[in-house]
Amino acid sequence: MVKKGILFLCMTALIFGGCSGALKENENEVTPDFVLTYAENQAEDYPTSQGAYKFAELVKERTGGKIEILVNAGGSLGDEKSVIEQMQFGGIDFARVSMSTLAEDIPKLNVLQMPYLYTDADHMWRVLEGPIGNDFLDSFQGSGLEALSWYDAGARNFYNSIKPIEKLEDIKGMTIRVQESELMSDTARALGAIPVPMIYGEVYSGLQTGKVDGAENNWPSYESTGHYEVAKYFTVDEHSRVPEVQIASSYTWNKIPEEYREIIRECARESAKYERNQWKARESISRQRVETEGCVITQLSPEEKQRFQQAVMPLYEKYCADYVDVIDQIVAEGR
């Protein structure tokens, strides 16, 4: 009996000791003042999604757990257009979105989408990380959105299921899937193709069934969606090098104390650098993967690329007549 009593006391001590430890651990946990949502339409392992998770991690760490951001990847909160609409009413707090959707409400952003605007990636980042880029971030005022930082989305290129595109004449008459954007439709038309606006999730079947001959996107998207399986001809023309942007709902932003806003901005900028490194690595992996699968990669010659550029020049007048000075500044950064 004595032994049983001693055993009982020991067990009791262990149980209460464990509970005490758990209580102390719980006492150290911080209850967040804000639990906020973040919308991302790409898969969890995609560079932009990884950037979003890094952003959430940094914000939680640097606010001492007072702000927690829950990333919803894979488009679970809706497509980009509906996400933006929800953000303008405070239904979603943060997101990473493409420029084409935003430009419908903020026309100045069309400048950053103009085809063949930059000579290369370094040219684009010199622009975005300088005064010109900051001025574009400021242009979101009054839209119900707060722009935080730029994310890399690489360069968009044409690919199709019919033949290599080696010269301007090769793309003429092809049906090309484009984003639901007037500018992208006009770009395809200017090159002699037939634009077919189509939501992202329908592109694979569209290529597979012949509803469209081709599409255009960056290396990671071409690979991760499996588009290379049904459209093996990829042309590196880099017609569009459009950054993406991290945004916050103004409704949410105005509720967050000032002391946290600058922290969030800093975290957004830091996560952007992280995302850019992730993008560079993923881009290389994606290209190697599709080449291994037997895709035919065509690099436009400098002379032919100039012909493509000349074909789209009228679009600058149509979309950017009020921003000629900005275009000139951007071009000057590439010299």
Buried (B, 14 or more C-beta within 10 A) or exposed (E): EEEEEEEEEEEEEEEEEEEEEEEEEEEEEEEBEBEBBBBBBBEEEBBBBBBBBBBBBBBBEBBEBBBBBEBBBEBEBBBBBBBBEBBBEBBBBBBBBBBBBBBBBBEBBBBBBBBBBBBEBEBBBBBBBEEBBEEBBEBBEEBBBBBBBBBBBBBBBBBBBBBBBBBBEBBEEBBBBBBBBBBBBBBBBBBBBBBBEBEBEEBBEBBBEEBBBBBBBBBBBBBBBEBBBBBBBBBBBBBBBBBBBBBBBBBBBEEBEEEBBEBBBBBBBBBBEBBBEBBBEBBEEBBEBBEEEEBEBBBBEEEBBEBBBEBBEEBBEEBBEEBEEBBEBBBEBBE
